[in-house]
C-alpha cells in the first residue's frame, strides 16, 4: 500500500487548522510562532507552502493535515515516508513535516531554520530521540530527498539516500498519527523573526509518499 500525497485533494488534506494548535488555530503564540493559519489554497494546495505578513505582526501561513479529512490517513508503526523538499532561504522561516494525534504522537520528519543554514532537526517526541544533523547538502534553497522509517524500536532518518540518524527509541508497536506539512514563522525567542523587508517566505514539497508493507 502506498499513500501518495495530492495536496490539492480536499478528501486527503484539510487546510488551515490542526489540533496541534490551541482550539485548532489559527494562532499558536505559546510555541513561539507568528502563524495565523489560513485555508487559502494559494498558501499550501500547490505544494508550495507560503507565508505573508499581516498588519498586526502575525503572518498568514499555510498548513495541511490529514486530520479531519474524509480519508483520515494515519501513519503507522513500520511505515516509511519519503519526501522531496526545497528548503526556504529567508531567516524566520520554520518549515516542517511532522505527525500529530491526541495531543502528542509527534515525530518530526524534519524542521529547519535558515539561521542555522546547514542543520536539520530530526526528532522523535514520542520516546525522546533527537539529532541535529549537519551536512554539506543542507543549505538555504537546497533540494533534499528525505526518508523516515517509523520503527517500533527505532525511528531512522535518511537524507539524500544516506542514513544519518537511528534513534534506537522507536514509536512502539501500536503507534499511529496524522500527517502535517506546514510553514511556520519564528517569533524571535529561539530563532530570529523575518527581516522587516521580507514580504513573503516559502518552501516546497514536490512529492510525499508513505509506503506500508
Secondary structure in CASP SS format (residue, H / E / C, confidence):
PFRMAT SS
TARGET T0000
AUTHOR 0000-0000-0000
METHOD secondary structure of the structure
MODEL  1
X C 1.00
X E 1.00
X E 1.00
X E 1.00
X C 1.00
X C 1.00
X C 1.00
X C 1.00
X C 1.00
X C 1.00
X C 1.00
X C 1.00
X C 1.00
X E 1.00
X E 1.00
X C 1.00
X C 1.00
X C 1.00
X C 1.00
X C 1.00
X C 1.00
X H 1.00
X H 1.00
X H 1.00
X C 1.00
X C 1.00
X C 1.00
X C 1.00
X H 1.00
X H 1.00
X H 1.00
X C 1.00
X E 1.00
X C 1.00
X E 1.00
X E 1.00
X E 1.00
X E 1.00
X C 1.00
X C 1.00
X H 1.00
X H 1.00
X H 1.00
X C 1.00
X C 1.00
X C 1.00
X C 1.00
X E 1.00
X E 1.00
X E 1.00
X E 1.00
X E 1.00
X E 1.00
X C 1.00
X C 1.00
X C 1.00
X C 1.00
X C 1.00
X E 1.00
X E 1.00
X E 1.00
X E 1.00
X E 1.00
X E 1.00
X E 1.00
X C 1.00
X C 1.00
X C 1.00
X C 1.00
X C 1.00
X C 1.00
X C 1.00
X C 1.00
X E 1.00
X E 1.00
X E 1.00
X C 1.00
X C 1.00
X C 1.00
X E 1.00
X E 1.00
X E 1.00
X E 1.00
X E 1.00
X E 1.00
X E 1.00
X C 1.00
X C 1.00
X C 1.00
X C 1.00
X C 1.00
X C 1.00
X E 1.00
X E 1.00
X E 1.00
X E 1.00
X E 1.00
X E 1.00
X E 1.00
X E 1.00
X E 1.00
X C 1.00
X C 1.00
X E 1.00
X C 1.00
X C 1.00
X E 1.00
X E 1.00
X E 1.00
X E 1.00
X E 1.00
X E 1.00
X C 1.00
X C 1.00
X C 1.00
X C 1.00
X C 1.00
X C 1.00
X E 1.00
X E 1.00
X E 1.00
X E 1.00
X E 1.00
X E 1.00
X C 1.00
X C 1.00
X C 1.00
X C 1.00
X E 1.00
X E 1.00
X E 1.00
X E 1.00
X E 1.00
X E 1.00
X C 1.00
X C 1.00
X C 1.00
X C 1.00
X C 1.00
X C 1.00
X C 1.00
X C 1.00
X E 1.00
X E 1.00
X E 1.00
X E 1.00
X E 1.00
X E 1.00
X E 1.00
X E 1.00
X C 1.00
X C 1.00
X C 1.00
X C 1.00
X E 1.00
X E 1.00
X E 1.00
X E 1.00
X E 1.00
X C 1.00
X C 1.00
X E 1.00
X E 1.00
X E 1.00
X E 1.00
X E 1.00
X C 1.00
X C 1.00
X C 1.00
X C 1.00
X C 1.00
X C 1.00
X C 1.00
X C 1.00
X C 1.00
X E 1.00
X E 1.00
X E 1.00
X E 1.00
X E 1.00
X E 1.00
X E 1.00
X E 1.00
X E 1.00
X E 1.00
X E 1.00
X C 1.00
X C 1.00
X C 1.00
X C 1.00
X C 1.00
X C 1.00
X C 1.00
X C 1.00
X C 1.00
X C 1.00
X C 1.00
X C 1.00
X C 1.00
X C 1.00
X E 1.00
X E 1.00
X E 1.00
X E 1.00
X E 1.00
X E 1.00
X E 1.00
X E 1.00
X E 1.00
X E 1.00
X E 1.00
X C 1.00
X C 1.00
END
